Amino acid sequence: MTPPFASLRWKITALVATACCVVALVIGVLVHTATYERSIAEGGAKALAQLADAVQREPGAYEPVIRSPDELPRTLRDKVRKADGRPQTWYDTRVAHVPWMWAAQESKGRWTGVRVAMDLDWLSRKALDRHIVYAAIAALAVVLPLSALATGFLVRRLRRVAATARRISDGELDARTGGPGWGRDEIADISAAVDQMAGSLERRLRSEQRFTADVAHELRTPLMGLVTSAELLPGSEATDLVRDRVRVLRTLVEELLEVSRLDAGAEQAEPVPVPLGELVEDSVRRTGLTVRVSAAGAGTVRTDPRRLDRILANLVGNAHRHGRAPVTVTVDGATVVVRDHGPGFPAELLAHGPQRFRTGAVERGQGHGLGLTIALGQAQVIEARLEFANPPDGGATATLRLPSG
């Protein structure tokens, strides 16, 4: 399952939040800069107007006009000396809560300077900056829930497509997303593609299943005649060879019929309480193969003994046919483990499970690949889980986990 903060929903929401913050920051900087420049321009114009009025007046005892350069800020004095008599302004922010706009001019050795309080402009800009921040926070409070809600709808659609794909992968061939009814966006295209793929896969698998069933049924009648004819042949080495090949062919046809019934879902389990240890020992003994059985930890399970016997016979037979001795069967509670000491299962089987008519590797021996396929199908009928693995110390293990109770 996807971690909450790794979900596409939260990634898109985080992207929207980042975009909103960037837009708010850019707009805030632009508004702040424009307001600052306008305030400085207006303050400068006001200070220059007062300076021009002060220049025209004669010096007086009580006028708020600076006549000595020592009373002017040093930066402004330097600007005035370089200006060749032109008036100069300077915005003084040395005291943050009482900023001033200065204006000064020197003409024929006479200095004139004035200053204008800019505290109201400064307070107005501060208030504007706060309002921009508040507006950005309010916008985020509205946009983020809406984006999370809208993205959640898209994510639910994607999860439905993913869930349908998993159902198809688990064997539910008629699963569909129902995507065409959702709209005409990219997710609808993905849904339609998944449905189309599922339909094509279902048709091919159904065709394969029908072919397998038809072949098995068509071969059964002539095979019975062939079995009867082989039994009537006079005893000889050639007769024994013919009878052996007929038995192999008969087993193959019976396995094909069993596979076709499993594919069609025609098999139904008849569970009853059984002592698992005794049932495993009896099943292994009937195979006639050399197997070491350990059932000290066996319990009682509710299962179909006939189908469990079929699974165990196939697993033990596969271990002898494709692995190497010793072959062991261990029972612990409701779990049965069949192990051989051969080359192990091929990587393809471990990744995708057993497939009919495919043994997977030459070193595992020859066969039709139906034994494990049947064992897996019968395990699904009795609601058990069959797992295949290669232990680190070599060999192959098939673990059958039966439902407890």
Phi, psi and omega in degrees: 000141182290130176302148186306313185276357173264000181291149177299329180300312183285330176295316179293319178298318177295322178295318178297317179298318178297316179298318179297318180296319179296315179297315179297320179295315180297313180297318179299316179296316180297314181295317180298315181296315180296318180293319179298313181296320178294319179297317179295319180296315180294319178296320178296318179296320179294317179294320178294323178296317178293325178295317179298322178293322181290327180296326183284341184269154176280151179300136180231169185285327189243009182285145180277052182238137180270127181248350181250132179296338180293340180274352180269150175300145184301320180299318179292321179300318180296321179295319182295318182296330180273354189267357179054048174088356179277142181292146181230152178237158178206131180268117187260113179245023181296331173248106193299321185275354175224071178287153182230150170250117181261149173219135183212158181205144174242128179220112178057044178079359180260125179260138177222131179215149176221165174218146182238130179292133181244021184294323179295318177296319180297315178295323179296319179293320177299316179296320179297318178298317178297318181295324177295318179296316180298318180296321179295318179295318178297320179297318177297321180297334179269317187288318185297312176299322179294318180293321178296321179294313180295319180293325178300323177297317179295319181294322177298321177296317179294321179294326178294321177296316180296318179297321178296318178298320178294322178296319177297318179297329179279001176106000178275083191290339181268009179290137179221155181276334186070025186299322185302339180276002185264350183135196183234029179269188184294326179294323176296323177296318178297317180298316179296322179294320178295317178297319180295318178297317180297318178297316179295318179295319180297317180298319181292318180292319177298320179296319179295318179296317178296320179298315180299315180295317181296317180297316181297317181292320180293328181279340187296316183294307178296332180294320179298321176295323179293322178296315180297318180295321181295327180289337181273352181289146177294149183294130177192173179295321179294322179296317178299321179294318179296315181297322179296315181293326178294319178297320178297316180295320179296317178299318180297316180295319178296322178293321177297319178295322179293318178298318180295323178292320178295319179298322183280353181071025183275351182273135179232133181280150176236080187287142174217156177292129180221146173286115189295320182299313180295320181295319179295315180298318179295318181296317180293321180296323181290341178289337181074013182257158180278111182220138175265120184252132175235110185234030183294328182262019184287150176238195177254132182234161176253108184205178177268107186297326181295318181287323176296321177298320179296318179297312182296319179299318179292319180293316179293317178298320178295320179298320179286322185286320187248347179252206178221155178291157000278148175256129183235149174234122182242131180247126179222106183067244179251023182242134178239127181241123177252124184229140170239177183237039178268206184283355179090168178285147176292156183299325181295322178292319179296328183277321188240357181086169181292144178232141183295146179059028178215112179272342170094324183206142182296322183293344177275000177095179182260155178171181182264351180074018182264338184299308181290327177298316178293317180301317179294318179295317179293325177298321178294326179295319181268012176062036175257166179244124181249123184237143181242140181204162174244111180298154180299331182269014175102164179090191181221143178234139172242117185252120179254116181254108181274150176293134183276154178094000000 
